[in-house]
Amino acid sequence: MGWRFGTATSDDAPQGRSADPCRGEAGRITWGSPASFIGGVCACRVYFGRAGSWPVFVALSAAVAEVGLQLAAGIVTAPQVESRLKNTADCGCGCGMHGVLRSKPWPNNPEIRCVRGCRCRRCMGRRNRARGDSKAARARRVLNLGGPATRHEEFFRGAIRVECKSGGKAKPVQTFYESCKAQSDAAKAVGDSRPFVALAMPYGTSRGYAVVEINDLATILAAL
């Protein structure tokens, strides 16, 4: 039976049992570092101690002592830590930011690459459009609108026409709806489970507007 750092082979493992209770490789124990080696020996101590195979535990203890002597003498060194941080650089648009470069350069100038979080007009417009497309796609799934796979609402197919807005244009609508709903909830009777609709009736026109949560739209239409 021979032992060496990195791999330990045992011929004294019980029949049908693995010499490594963690990895399950019969007759072979692999360790990535001295710390994991010692931790694995402790695990094998418990396992083989219950199985009654003390010779294996004694051999493992000898292997740990040998590794400690090699570490003290400098024969075996712990593995070096490899840096996995991404390369950083100055932003190519000249905004003055420093960070991780984006994977794609400018379409009209392949030599310019902005960093993540860049606040130039091009990057901010691209992020705003991506967020808007994400909101429109979510609304399309909830309303079950078919049609081609496109970001343009004009090509959505279904029983209704839609135009999705997000960001600053949608914030006042959210404020109006939540204010009306809070006022209605404060005076709601106990046990009233009807869906809520916020109605806006502006001056100077006979038209009115109904604001509902998109998840409650099907329930409201069925109730009407």
C-alpha positions, 0 to 999 in steps of 0.5 A, a space after each residue: 500500500 503506497 501513499 503520496 500527496 494528491 492521490 492515496 491508494 488503499 488496498 485495505 478498504 472493506 469489500 464493497 466499500 469505497 476508500 473515499 466516502 465523498 467521491 465514491 471512487 473505489 480504492 482512490 482518494 483525490 485531494 485538491 489542497 492540503 486543507 481538503 486533504 486533512 478534512 478528507 482524512 477526518 471524514 475517512 476516520 469516521 467512516 473507517 472507524 465505524 467499519 472497524 478498519 483501523 489500518 486504513 486510518 493509521 495509513 491516512 494519519 501517516 500520509 497527513 504527517 508526510 504532507 506536513 513535513 513536505 510543506 514545512 520543507 517547501 517540497 510541496 506548496 499550496 496551489 497559487 490563487 488565480 485571479 479571475 477578475 475581468 479586465 478593466 479599461 477606460 470607457 471608449 466614448 470619453 465619458 471618463 468612466 473606468 470599468 469592465 468593457 462591454 462585449 460589443 463595440 459601437 456598430 458604426 465604429 468597431 474600435 470604440 467599446 463602452 464600459 458597463 454602466 456608461 452614461 453616454 446617450 448611446 448606452 442610456 438609450 440602449 438600456 432604456 429600449 431594452 427595459 421597455 422591450 422587456 416590459 412590452 414582452 411581459 404585457 404581451 404574455 399576460 394578455 396572450 397576444 399573438 403575432 410575429 416575434 417583434 418588439 413593435 406593438 403595431 404587429 401584435 395580434 389579438 382581440 385588442 390593440 395595445 401600446 406599451 409605455 414604461 419609465 417616466 411616461 408610466 410613472 404618473 399613471 402608477 401614482 394615480 392608480 395607487 392613490 385611487 386604490 388606497 382611497 378605495 381600500 380604506 373604505 372597502 367593506 369586509 369581505 368585498 373581493 371585487 377587482 378595482 378599477 380607477 376611473 379618470 374623468 377629466 374636465 372639458 371632455 365627456 370621455 373617461 378613462 379606466 385604469 386597471 392592473 394588467 393581471 386583473 383585466 381578464 377578471 374585470 372583463 368577465 365581471 362586466 
